[in-house]
Amino acid sequence: KFSTDGREVVAGSSDDSIYVYDLEANRVSLRTVAHTSDVNTVCFADESGNLIFSGSDDNLGKVWDRRCFIGRDKPAGVLVGHLEGVTLIDSRRDGRYF
């Protein structure tokens, strides 16, 4: 998914990671091992681009805050309860609901 300003793309991968690609610099600006299985879906949560939602075949939804990645790659929140993999996440882009 593209950021609202069109400068970045966030993507999930089969190596259990989330990638944020900086289009202007033409490089990966963030990579974190986010789940224990394929990351099926990701999106920016708000216009700031700091919050990212992800869903995976590990049955978890996670919330990531890029401002907290200094020294540790841990989610800001983990949403449990799905019985099968999460295949779609979409955001209202307000940082609260998805």
C-alpha positions in Angstrom: 0.0 0.0 0.0 1.1 3.5 -0.7 1.4 6.2 2.0 -1.0 9.1 1.7 1.8 11.4 0.4 3.0 8.8 -2.1 6.5 8.8 -0.9 6.5 5.3 0.6 5.2 1.8 0.0 4.6 -0.7 2.8 4.6 -4.4 1.9 4.4 -7.8 3.6 6.4 -10.8 2.5 6.8 -14.5 2.7 9.9 -14.1 4.8 7.6 -13.1 7.7 8.7 -9.4 7.4 7.3 -6.0 6.8 9.1 -3.7 4.4 8.8 0.0 4.0 10.3 1.2 0.7 11.2 4.9 0.3 10.4 5.7 -3.3 12.3 9.0 -3.4 15.5 7.5 -2.0 15.0 4.3 -3.9 15.8 2.1 -0.9 14.3 0.0 1.9 13.9 2.3 4.8 12.5 -0.3 7.2 12.5 -4.1 7.5 11.3 -5.9 10.5 10.5 -9.6 11.1 6.9 -9.0 12.1 5.2 -12.5 12.3 6.0 -16.2 12.5 4.4 -16.9 9.1 3.7 -15.2 5.8 2.6 -11.5 6.1 -0.5 -11.4 3.9 -1.7 -7.8 4.3 -0.4 -4.5 5.5 -1.5 -0.8 5.4 -0.6 2.5 6.9 -3.0 3.4 9.7 -2.9 7.1 9.4 -1.6 10.0 7.3 1.6 10.3 9.4 2.9 7.0 8.2 4.1 6.1 11.7 1.5 3.5 12.4 1.3 0.3 10.3 -1.2 -2.6 10.6 -0.3 -6.1 9.5 -2.0 -9.5 9.3 -0.5 -12.9 8.8 -1.0 -16.6 8.4 0.0 -16.9 12.1 -3.6 -15.7 12.9 -2.5 -12.4 14.4 -3.1 -8.8 13.6 -0.4 -6.4 14.8 0.0 -2.7 15.2 3.4 -1.2 14.6 4.6 2.2 15.6 7.7 3.2 13.6 8.6 5.8 16.3 9.3 3.0 18.7 11.7 0.9 16.5 14.9 2.4 18.0 16.7 -0.6 19.5 13.7 -3.0 19.4 11.4 -4.3 16.7 8.3 -5.1 18.8 4.7 -4.4 17.9 2.8 -1.7 19.7 -0.2 -4.1 19.9 -1.2 -7.6 19.1 -4.7 -8.6 18.2 -5.6 -12.2 18.8 -8.7 -14.2 18.2 -8.7 -15.1 14.5 -9.1 -18.9 13.9 -7.3 -18.7 10.6 -4.9 -16.4 8.8 -5.6 -12.7 8.4 -5.8 -12.0 4.7 -7.1 -8.4 4.5 -6.6 -5.3 6.5 -7.8 -1.8 5.6 -7.7 1.4 7.5 -10.0 4.4 7.9 -6.7 6.3 8.1 -7.6 7.9 11.4 -5.1 5.8 13.4 -7.9 4.2 15.5 -10.1 1.9 13.3 -9.3 -0.7 10.7 
